[in-house]
Amino acid sequence: MALNVRAAVAVEAGRTELRELAAPATSATSGLLKVAVTGVCGSDWPYYQQLPASRGPLVLGHETVGHVAELGDVARARWGVKEGDLVALEEYLPCGHCEFCRSGEFRLCDATDWRLGGLRYGATGLSVEPGLWGGFSQYQFLHLNTVFHRVPAGVSPRHAALALPLANGIEWTYLQGGAGPGQTVVIQGPGQQGLACVVAAREAGAERIIITGLSNETDARRLALARELGAHHTIDIESQDLLETVADLTGGLMADLVIDCAAGGTDSVVTAVQLARKRGRVILGGQKRRRIPEFDSDRIIARFLTVKGMRGHSYESVELALQLIAGDRHGVKKMSTHAFGLEDTDLALRSLAGQGVQGAIHMTIDPWS
């Protein structure tokens, strides 16, 4: 396809340039996606700060939804899609032949880990041919190992872009966390992932869903939305004693499942273990990017706890998320709050850190607006 493509290129920490780039030529083993929208993930903020220095200029954005524009013959046979299909992509580009790929856990494949030199959509530099590896662009290159999901009929691209954050909530809360009827679920942090966990806990039939946040205006709005999505109780941990409040709500039993979605400090990891009842489960999803200075591992032993670290989503959880979106179950579409054009990519990214628009939950970039 001989055309120029407009893209938002992260050129250094915290700075984006709009550029025109040549669309990559497709081969028998590749394709090209015409991007409809791409979601702005919470992880895009640290990527924005760190990856231009380590990987050079790059196109961010990995929650991509678009129409298949071109297909090579080998790719067509492998992918089972056709030109014009509306699809949602996963960020992972697995090898397809290691033990993790063969067992369906391709997100654990070393080829998907950009920290180990692997390729990943939205985290690969322009210097890696053919360059258009991110969704904040009008077109995106499709590698042979792309993982596709067909978008259900009637679902708009903007809402389909919720698939990956919702999939994380389903994966962490239900598929890995084991939430179910009669259980108490405590979710720490009311960001995209925390709200997705609320939806998943409600879908799983949890009896008591509790979500925590801070006293600031941003978290107050998010906690209000959490109640609309299905949370039974919200706790402002700056004005209420978290452990005492959960003890009061549960008659002293504490939580069957605690999910730490909070970013930043390590205190929430310590608290997560304290919130879990005997034989409870703790899911660690929020990256801290620092070590915990003091951690009482004996409490895990004494209370017979299961503690799991999470890494993204599975194919199954993305499919389940798309079904939730298609039926707008529990009002999940309310999580989509803002849409921007390519020229406002920097504003959208800064909004993740509270430096842009107010009230943002899940944002999308529309490269054609």
Secondary structure, 3 states (H helix, E strand, C coil): CCCEEEEEEEEECCEEEEEEEECCCCCCCCEEEEEEEEEECCCHHHHHHHHHHHHCCECCCCEEEEEEEEECHHHHHHHCCCCCCEEEECCECCCCCCHHHHCCCHHHCHHHCHHHCCCECCCCECCCCCCCCCCCECEEEECCCCCEEECCCCCCHHHHCCHHHHHHHHHHHHHCCCCCCCCEEEEECCCHHHHHHHHHHHHCCCCEEEEEECCCHHHHHHHHHHHHHCCCEEEECCCCCHHHHHHHHCCCCCEEEEEECCCCCCHHHHHHHHHEEEEEEEEECCCCCCCCCCCCHHHHHHCCCEEEECCCCCHHHHHHHHHHHHCCHHHHHHHEEEEEEHHHHHHHHHHHCCCCCCCCCEEEEECCC
